[in-house]
Amino acid sequence: MPVSTIQSTPLEKLHVRLGARMVPFAGWNMPVQYTSIMDEHGAVRGAAGIFDISHMGQFIVGGAGALEWLNKMLANNVAKLGDGQGQYSFLLNEAGGVIDDLIVYRTGENDFFLVVNASMIEEDFAWMAKHLTGDVTLRNESPLWAGMAVQGPESAAAFAKACPGQTLPPRNGIVRFPVEGGEAVVCRTGYTGEDGFEFFCPAGEGEAWFEKFIECGAKACGLGARDSLRLEMCYPLNGSDLSPQRTPIEAGLGFFVDLEKGDFIGRETLAKQKAEGPAEKLVALAYTDKGAPPRSHYPLEDAAGNVISELSSGVLSPSLGQGIAMAYVPAALSKLGTELFVDVRGRKFPAKVVKKPFYKPATAKA
């Protein structure tokens, strides 16, 4: 992507002042690390870290038919949400492929707050706007918000110090309260497996809040640690583990699909795959010995040396000290314990299919 088209978050200047190494990611200039991935990964697993998520998008959906319309657009059942609750879901194409994975929160009887992936803001909005019906309203508020994720066993303590008098919502919940310049939106969700929350505030107030959470105990973290943390949990990365060519059933995420709620875009393919079983599945792979760090797109071979796939994600796990990865493989090779080989620039490293997730955090979410 040409440099001129790379976007900046409201926190970019702060990242530079804090000494972050900046890299292009999903069309945005983002911090990849401040100290080291190991250090920042450890801070989240052991205490609290803070990530800039201002590049992610925020959509507002409203109107008398908003719930019914969202249930046509998304794979999960929005009707199961009470006020103040959120759920993970998928925006699918007609073939059941994943356009985006997102979180939808119900903030009122007919009001919803959606958080979508950074690289998909324009595509998601265009797809949803194309399918708008009746009195349903759809608004892209992404430029108005700064966002940050505070994650780790001490994240609740950091919130209490930074926001005295306010209460964190329960797991997957959402609350709003007034702050300087407008309103804060706090969601008890995250992408690391640890307890934590995501905090959205007026874009102009983002630097002040990011620095406040650091003062209250959160360590500034970059995309490198965010990737190793999420992969230890087998959380998918859109564009790598999820794509318009792959369905949630193939990705092993059928728990977030409700085939009983009625018709929705992509349902026919998903119902067929669930009934017959998908031809390929996304599996978790762990090295059985030491080896070069696995990366996305590295070839994956069967025991006979046949290339069967490529890694969709891969990293040397800071918590486990071994190579971990995910890949789509033929269903016959998806059974736990199946031995496969990762090709790292011509060197073959043995791995086996293991149960998800790779790592179980000790932190229990509220």
C-alpha positions in Angstrom: 0.0 0.0 0.0 1.5 3.4 -0.9 2.7 5.4 2.1 0.3 8.3 1.2 -2.8 6.0 1.7 -1.8 4.7 5.2 -4.1 6.1 7.9 -3.2 7.3 11.3 -5.1 6.6 14.6 -5.6 9.4 17.1 -2.9 7.9 19.2 -0.1 7.7 16.5 1.9 10.7 17.9 1.7 9.3 21.4 3.1 5.9 20.2 6.0 7.7 18.6 6.7 9.7 21.8 6.6 6.5 23.8 9.2 5.0 21.6 7.1 2.4 19.6 8.4 0.9 16.4 5.6 1.7 13.9 4.6 -0.5 11.0 1.9 -0.5 8.3 -1.0 -2.9 9.3 -4.3 -3.3 7.6 -3.9 0.2 6.0 -2.9 1.9 9.3 0.4 3.0 10.8 0.4 1.0 14.1 2.9 0.2 16.9 4.3 -3.3 16.6 6.2 -3.1 19.8 7.6 -0.7 22.4 10.1 -2.9 24.3 9.9 -6.5 23.0 7.1 -8.9 22.1 8.2 -11.2 25.0 8.1 -8.4 27.5 4.7 -7.1 26.4 3.2 -10.6 26.0 4.3 -11.3 29.6 2.9 -8.1 30.9 -0.6 -9.1 29.6 -0.4 -12.7 30.9 1.0 -11.5 34.3 -0.4 -8.0 35.0 -2.0 -5.6 32.5 -1.2 -4.3 29.0 -2.9 -1.7 26.8 -3.3 -1.8 23.0 -4.4 0.9 20.6 -7.4 -0.5 18.8 -8.5 2.9 17.3 -8.1 1.4 13.8 -11.1 -0.8 14.4 -14.5 0.4 13.2 -17.7 1.3 15.0 -21.1 1.1 13.4 -24.4 2.2 14.9 -27.6 0.3 13.9 -31.0 1.5 14.9 -34.7 1.6 14.0 -37.8 -0.4 14.7 -36.6 -3.4 12.5 -33.0 -3.3 13.5 -33.0 -6.7 15.4 -34.7 -8.6 12.6 -32.4 -7.0 10.0 -29.2 -7.8 11.9 -30.4 -11.4 12.3 -30.6 -11.6 8.5 -27.1 -10.1 8.1 -25.3 -12.0 10.9 -24.7 -15.7 11.7 -25.3 -15.6 15.4 -28.7 -15.0 17.0 -29.0 -11.3 17.9 -32.4 -11.9 19.6 -30.6 -13.7 22.4 -29.0 -10.4 23.5 -30.5 -8.4 26.3 -29.8 -4.6 26.8 -26.1 -4.2 27.7 -25.0 -7.6 26.2 -22.8 -8.4 23.3 -21.9 -11.4 21.2 -19.3 -12.6 18.7 -20.7 -13.0 15.2 -20.0 -13.2 11.4 -20.9 -11.2 8.4 -21.1 -13.7 5.6 -21.4 -13.7 1.8 -24.0 -15.6 -0.1 -21.7 -18.7 -0.1 -21.3 -18.7 3.6 -17.7 -17.3 3.5 -16.6 -14.8 6.1 -16.6 -11.2 5.1 -15.7 -10.2 8.6 -15.9 -11.4 12.2 -17.2 -8.7 14.6 -18.9 -8.1 17.9 -22.4 -6.7 18.1 -23.7 -5.1 21.4 -27.3 -4.3 22.2 -27.5 -0.9 23.8 -31.2 -0.4 23.7 -34.4 -2.2 22.5 -33.7 -1.1 18.9 -30.1 0.2 19.2 -26.9 -1.7 18.5 -23.2 -0.9 18.6 -20.9 -3.0 16.3 -17.1 -3.2 16.4 -15.6 -4.4 13.1 -12.1 -5.1 11.8 -9.9 -2.2 10.7 -9.3 -3.4 7.2 -13.0 -4.2 6.6 -14.7 -1.0 7.6 -15.5 0.2 4.1 -16.3 -3.3 2.8 -18.5 -4.1 5.7 -20.4 -0.8 5.5 -21.0 -1.1 1.8 -22.3 -4.7 2.2 -24.6 -3.8 5.0 -25.8 -0.6 3.4 -26.6 -2.5 0.2 -28.9 -4.8 2.2 -30.6 -2.1 4.3 -34.4 -2.5 4.5 -37.3 -0.6 5.9 -36.6 2.0 8.6 -33.3 0.5 9.7 -30.5 3.0 10.0 -26.8 2.3 9.7 -24.1 4.8 10.6 -20.3 4.6 10.4 -18.9 6.5 13.5 -15.4 5.0 13.1 -13.6 8.4 12.7 -15.2 9.8 15.8 -13.7 7.2 18.3 -10.4 6.4 19.8 -10.2 2.8 21.1 -7.9 0.9 23.5 -7.9 -2.6 24.9 -6.7 -3.1 28.5 -6.0 -6.8 29.1 -4.6 -8.9 31.8 -5.4 -10.1 35.4 -4.8 -6.6 36.8 -6.9 -4.8 34.1 -10.0 -4.4 36.4 -7.7 -2.7 39.0 -6.4 -0.3 36.4 -10.0 0.5 35.4 -11.0 1.2 39.0 -8.1 3.7 39.4 -8.7 5.4 36.0 -12.5 5.5 36.3 -13.4 6.0 40.0 -17.1 5.6 40.6 -17.7 3.5 37.5 -18.3 -0.2 37.3 -17.1 -2.6 34.7 -19.8 -4.6 32.9 -19.9 -8.4 33.2 -18.3 -10.6 30.6 -19.4 -9.5 27.0 -21.3 -6.6 28.5 -21.2 -2.9 27.5 -21.7 0.3 29.6 -21.6 3.9 28.6 -20.9 7.0 30.8 -20.1 10.6 30.1 -16.5 11.8 29.9 -14.7 14.9 28.7 -15.8 15.7 25.2 -18.7 13.2 25.0 -19.2 9.6 26.1 -17.1 6.5 26.9 -18.1 3.1 25.8 -16.7 0.2 27.8 -17.0 -3.4 26.6 -15.9 -6.4 28.7 -14.3 -8.2 25.8 -10.8 -8.7 24.4 -8.6 -10.6 22.1 -6.0 -12.1 24.5 -7.9 -14.7 26.6 -7.3 -12.7 29.7 -9.7 -10.7 31.7 -10.0 -7.2 30.3 -12.0 -4.5 28.6 -12.1 -2.4 25.5 -12.5 1.3 26.0 -13.8 3.8 23.4 -13.8 7.5 23.8 -14.0 10.7 21.7 -11.0 10.7 19.3 -9.6 13.9 20.8 -9.5 12.4 24.3 -7.7 9.2 23.2 -4.1 10.2 24.2 -5.2 11.4 27.6 -7.0 8.1 28.4 -4.2 5.9 27.0 -1.7 7.7 29.2 -4.1 7.5 32.2 -4.4 3.7 31.9 -0.6 3.5 31.7 -0.3 5.6 34.9 -2.8 3.2 36.5 -0.7 0.1 35.8 -1.1 -0.9 32.2 2.0 -1.4 30.0 1.9 -0.1 26.4 1.8 -3.1 24.0 2.0 -3.5 20.3 0.6 -5.6 17.5 3.4 -8.3 17.9 2.2 -9.2 21.4 -1.4 -8.9 20.4 -0.8 -11.6 17.7 1.1 -14.0 19.9 -1.6 -13.7 22.7 -4.5 -14.3 20.4 -2.9 -17.2 18.6 -2.2 -18.9 21.9 -6.0 -18.8 22.4 -6.7 -19.9 18.8 -8.6 -16.7 18.2 -8.8 -16.3 14.4 -7.3 -13.3 12.5 -9.5 -12.0 9.7 -7.6 -12.1 6.4 -5.4 -15.0 7.6 -7.5 -17.6 9.4 -10.8 -16.3 8.1 -11.6 -15.2 4.6 -14.5 -15.0 2.1 -13.4 -18.4 0.9 -13.8 -20.1 4.3 -16.9 -20.6 6.4 -17.3 -20.5 10.2 -18.0 -24.3 10.1 -14.7 -25.0 8.4 -13.0 -22.7 10.9 -14.4 -24.7 13.8 -16.5 -21.7 15.0 -20.0 -23.2 14.5 -20.8 -22.3 18.1 -21.2 -18.8 16.9 -23.7 -19.8 14.2 -27.4 -20.3 14.9 -29.0 -22.3 12.2 -32.3 -22.5 14.1 -33.0 -18.8 14.2 -34.4 -18.6 10.6 -32.9 -17.5 7.3 -29.7 -15.4 7.1 -27.2 -14.7 4.4 -25.0 -17.7 3.9 -27.2 -20.1 5.9 -27.7 -22.7 3.1 -24.0 -23.5 2.8 -23.5 -23.7 6.5 -26.4 -26.0 7.1 -25.1 -28.3 4.3 -21.6 -28.3 5.8 -22.9 -29.0 9.3 -25.0 -31.9 8.1 -22.3 -33.5 5.9 -19.1 -32.3 7.6 -16.7 -29.8 5.9 -14.1 -31.1 3.5 -11.4 -29.2 5.3 -11.0 -27.9 8.9 -8.9 -25.3 10.6 -6.7 -27.2 13.1 -4.2 -26.2 15.8 -0.7 -27.5 15.3 2.1 -27.6 17.8 5.8 -28.5 17.2 6.8 -31.7 18.8 10.4 -30.5 19.1 12.4 -27.3 18.9 12.3 -25.6 15.5 12.4 -22.3 13.5 9.3 -20.1 14.3 6.3 -21.0 12.1 4.8 -18.2 10.0 1.7 -17.8 7.9 2.0 -19.2 4.4 4.7 -21.8 5.3 3.9 -25.1 3.5 2.4 -27.9 5.5 3.1 -31.5 4.5 1.7 -34.9 5.4 3.9 -37.9 6.6 4.5 -38.9 2.9 5.9 -35.5 2.1 2.9 -34.3 0.1 2.1 -30.5 0.5 -1.4 -30.5 1.8 -1.9 -26.9 2.8 -0.1 -23.8 4.2 -0.2 -22.2 7.6 -2.8 -19.5 8.1 -1.0 -18.3 11.3 2.1 -19.2 13.2 4.4 -18.0 16.0 6.8 -19.1 18.6 4.6 -19.1 21.7 6.1 -16.9 24.4 4.0 -18.7 27.1 4.7 -22.3 26.0 8.2 -21.9 24.4 7.2 -23.9 21.3 6.1 -23.3 17.8 2.3 -23.1 17.4 0.2 -22.6 14.2 -3.2 -23.0 12.6 -3.9 -24.4 9.1 -6.8 -25.7 7.1 -6.3 -29.4 6.4 -8.4 -32.2 4.8 -10.9 -33.5 7.3 -9.2 -36.9 7.3 -6.0 -35.2 8.6 -7.7 -33.1 11.3 -7.9 -35.7 14.0 -6.0 -34.9 17.3 -2.5 -36.4 17.3 -2.2 -36.5 13.5 1.5 -35.9 12.6 2.3 -33.3 10.0 5.4 -31.3 8.9 6.0 -27.6 8.6 8.3 -26.6 5.8 10.4 -23.6 7.0 12.5 -22.5 4.0 13.3 -26.1 3.1 13.7 -27.5 6.6 11.0 -29.8 7.8 9.8 -29.5 11.5 7.4 -32.2 12.9 4.1 -31.0 14.4 0.9 -32.6 15.5 -2.7 -31.6 15.6 -3.6 -30.6 19.1 -6.8 -29.5 21.0 -7.7 -25.8 21.0 -6.7 -23.5 22.6 -2.9 -23.9 23.0 -3.0 -22.0 26.3 -5.5 -21.6 29.1 -5.2 -18.3 31.0 -5.5 -18.5 34.8 -7.5 -15.3 34.8 -11.2 -15.9 35.2 -13.4 -13.3 33.5 -16.1 -11.7 35.6 
